[in-house]
Structure formats: C-alpha cells, structure tokens
C-alpha cells in the first residue's frame, strides 16, 4: 500500500480507509508504514468499548448509541469483532446488520473484524484499527468485542470508556460479585430493560457496587431498551461527560513537529529527487521511508551506500532541526550490515542521544520494512546555531 | 505472513425475501475458511456499495430468486462509480438464460444456477479473490 493511499485514508477517504484496515490485518511492511503515519495524529477520539455476553444486545445497543451520537453531530467509527472458526479460520461477520439503519450515513464507518484466533475478545489488528480511525478524524470510535465470557477483558487496555452490557436473567446475585468482566466497567448497561427481570439485574449490580471499597467512583447502572431508544439519551450524556475523553496517549508536541518537518522535507530537493518520505515525527525524532528503485542501484546490483547515507542524513537532519533551532551536521559515520535490493522498502529512524546548547548527538537506524532486518547505523554530531532553521522562515 | 482469508459479502438486493440460499452459501464459505459479511435481504444498492467500501470486500455474492437480478447492472454501475470495479460480483439463484449474457456483459464474473455444486462456488470465489487482489495491487 503506497504512502499516497495512506495519507488519503488519514484525510478520511473511505475506500482508502477500508484498504488500510486490510493492510493492518495483514501485518508486514504496509502495516508498519500505516502505524508510523497514524502515530503523530492520534489521541483525539473518544474510544468506547462495548463488551458483554453473546446475544446480550451489544450490536443493538451500539446502533442506538450511533444514533444518539449522530444527533449530536459527532462522527462515529465502529470496530465490530466476531469470532473466527477455530477449525477452518472462517467467520460470519453479522454484527453490522443490526446496525443497519445507519448504513447510508457517511458520518458512520463500520468495519467487521474476525478474531482470527486472537483470544481476549478482540482481533490482533483491533488496536491499530482504532488508531487509524482516530487519526482519520472520527470523533468517537466504538469497539464491540466478541460475545465475552467472564474474563475477556482485553478491551480495558484500549478503551477510554468501557461499557459492560448485562442482559437480564443470566444468573443469580452471586454472579454479580465475581471477579473479571464486571470489574472493568465504567458504565453498566442493563439491556432489554423491558423484560421482567431487568430491574432485578440492575439492583443486583447496584448491590455489588455497594460492596466496593472506593465508593467515590462508582460506575452508573443504566437501564436501556435499545430497540425503542428508551434510556439511550441518558447513556449518551454519560458518555459525553467522561473526563478521560480525548486524552489517550497523545505524544506531546508530536503533531506540531510532524507539521513542521513535513514542511522542511517538502522543500528539500534531495529528498524529492531520491524519494524520501516522512512517516512520523516528534521533538528530537523523525522516521522516513523510501522504496529502493533502479536509480538507487550501484554497479554491483545493490543499493548504493551513498543513498543509504543520504537517507539517514535526511532523517537525522529533520530530527535535529525539530526543536526550532538550525542544526547542521559536522561529523557522521555509517556502518552497513546488510546489502539492499531494488524493490525493498527501507525505514530510517533518527533519534536524539543527547543535546546541549551547542552540540547534539544523534543516531539513525536504517532497517528493511518487510522483516525489520538491520541495514545500517549512522552516528552523527550536529552543531546548533542560534537562529531558526531556514525552511521555517518560509511558512 | 499467512494469506488473508477471502472477504465475501453475501447479500440480497431488491424485494425478494427468500434468503435460505444466501444462508447456505454463507455457511459454506465460512466452512471453507472465508470471512463472510452476511446481510439480511432487502438491501439497497447504495448500502451494498458502502458495505463493500468499508469492509474491503474481495467478492460480492448476490442471491436472486425472484427477478431481482434485473437490477444488478445498476449495482455494477454504482460499484464502478465508487471506484470499486476491482471487486468481483457473482450471482446465484434463478436467472433465465436470456438474462445471463446481460449480467456478464454488465461485469458480473459468474452466474450460478440451481443445482450448482457448493465446491464449485468455493473454488470460484477463491479464484476471483486472487484476481481481485491482483487488480488491486496493480492500481495501488
């Protein structure tokens, strides 16, 4: 998957997003490039996990939540995970059909993922897909887990807000004090609240919460009839008031650094000539990629060493100029471990070893994207001047 | 890196509600190791296009038992307009011989008639998935 398509996905192009998700599921070089590209842009979306037993009403609840969030003008992406067959690897992904009424709305993007043998209630690529939706600008990302048993709690790691769905009539009040899935909830939703047992289920949950040590941060217990919409407004209000909203692992200054360094590389004639592309940046680091083409190949049929140094030098140059002061290379050495063929994708990751007022020390690791093979290592010393980088004046 | 399973949408467009066939096909493809996005009948063409876009489907299987196949050329146009001409479309069900040529002309890859062997459907979907991924690679 080429970089242009990755950036189209980040701009919200629906077909590009669909294909990028497949590339993330595949793993490999494209997945790496997508992760790098999304890294600088994520951290904005509110990620809501919905988990609970099979047939508990998760999909119907998600459909009702989508409606409530859309009414408030928010765009919504959904990751719906269904199990793969342990015998054949096949899967029937049927959850999105219950979210059917929103399918003509461009403010909603639903993607079904098969778990492909991954345990824990999600799919291997789920975290990457969440990051992609976030980077593509969706306000809310809802993750619906596979129908979960008592200990499929992996969603805890990825969601800002965890909704545990408890349909009525699944057990006595002892179930409510067991360890596991009930402990991870930020919000309990008793679904199918028009069924006779629902009040008892809600009161069992409240009784369980009354035994908790921390009585200051108790999750609310809400009763919802998702098919009619009863109780959905209350749930959406609770979701919108969650304090953690949008604070998910955003890297300080990363977006600003990425924007600035994109400007620098766009003005760099050598980068344009040789095909270097910026995929990620933060203060003091930069990651580039390039595809080795015919024009990079030496008489020996391998990538020319000078191209590798230029590639690493570009990454180093961006990393050391990411602090707003002009820095220039005064000394650099490269060691090469592995020869590179035409067609290989290379990644150069430059990072700061140390930096004082006048001198900075940087390291660049160049590796092959397809298998992470180590290609070359560059160490460089830069001299820091007391004025901004030249390219910064043009903005 | 293991090959990604084929992703197949099994759906029905139009007014016909007889979906036993699409369920049989869904279960067959699942048992052949594919990822099947199953929908109930009565889908709109725009919905199928959105589904194919978001799910990055390799193949769309349309079941048609009551003349719904006549609107399949419209679906093919809608897929082309959405930039999805690489997605392979197969049709299964009751399609009179005189209409089959029209469907193939509109871009449908294969029409299956009553009595078609399930193994043949599986073999075809695997081949069409390979074809679609090759087309996709060329356009990337």
Interface residues (C-beta under 8 A of the other chain):
Chain A: X1 X2 X5 X14 X15 X17 X18 X19 X21 X22 X25 X26 X27 X28 X84 X85 X88 X89 X90 X91 X92 X93 X94 X96 X97 X100 X103 X104 X109 X110 X111 X112 X114
Chain B: X1 X4 X5 X7 X26 X27 X29 X30 X31 X32 X33 X34 X35 X36 X37 X38 X39 X40 X44 X46 X47 X50 X51 X53 X54 X55 X56 X82 X83 X84 X136 X140
